[in-house]
Amino acid sequence: MEDIPKAYIKKIIHVDMDAFYASVEQRDNPDLHGKPLAVGGSRERGVVAAASYEARKFGVRSAMPSAIAYRRCPDIIFVKPDFAKYRAISKQIREIFFRYTDLVEPLSLDEAYLDVSENKAGISSASKIARQIRAEIKSETQLNASAGISINKFLAKVASDINKPNGQKTIMPEEVIPFLEQLPINKFFGVGAKTADKMKRLGIHTGRDLKEWDLMLLKQEFGKAGQHYYNIVRGLQQSAVKPFRERKSLGAERTFDHDLKGMKEVLPAFENIFDIWHQRITEQELAGRTISLKMKNQNFETISRSTTLLHPSKDRGDLWSAAKGLLLAEYQGQAIRLMGLSLSNFKKDPQNQATQLTLKF
Ligand SMILES: [Mg+2]
């Protein structure tokens, strides 16, 4: 059996709340118990931020345009998101993590990596810590969390999905290699649908298939990512759990199944990306000055254009007119395969900024 070098073995937990926003709404409103529910969007427009398990049975997913969600599940109830509430609960959950370790890296309001190799409780079993954390989350917030436990972030993330909802899964060091070998390629975190399709065309269906490819060939096919795939399938990932990660930009982008042609196809797709992007901005309570549009055409040429506002903003109207302005200025009718929007140049607290400006006058 292959041995993974000691330097690559840490005790990492990935905690992921189950259907977070939807579960919070069900917790706080008994009328919603057991009902198919979408947080965000409406029958006509917008995008689903989170779906309850009852709605997922109908194929409703987060980031799905809500009109499609409604078509799939006509009984679905749309609930307006309350991000201030979700942020407060997220903070409450983070405080529970800090009882065990300060090495906490949040991925979003409802997910985080924890490095418990050394921990404040002096517990040697990471699985036991995960069980305790989930029990504390449950008793203090009445919400369910799932967890994955393994030697690195990649494996912990993949593991947290296995016994979801309200479960946990540990992949022990000696189980890592066999686990990765049988893992279907589309379950590899970081391998998107497009890449998974490409791998399948190349005959790569599982970790075992991926491992047969040497580094040079992987780099040839997948560029820089080739090195990453080569490493993770061997259980080699050294990326540390980084607390206090400060964001430099926040974006949303999509690669399309087929190239989009003409404004008639481009605009609805653009609106959908805008909705997802604006939702993320609202979740994170960020305000930024620079809006960037990225488009890739069928020849893989990338166009990137930015515009900078006078003041940082998170206002839907401001961002929409800036983003749409970029699209109208840059789109020349070519076929588009990828489109993305991002916000940068952040000012943490726009209210303070406004106060300062007022004082100057
Ligand atoms: Mg979650």
Boltz pocket constraint, residues with backbone or C-beta under 6 A from the ligand:
constraints:
  - pocket:
      binder: B
      contacts: [[A, 16], [A, 17], [A, 18], [A, 19], [A, 20], [A, 110], [A, 111]]
      max_distance: 6.0
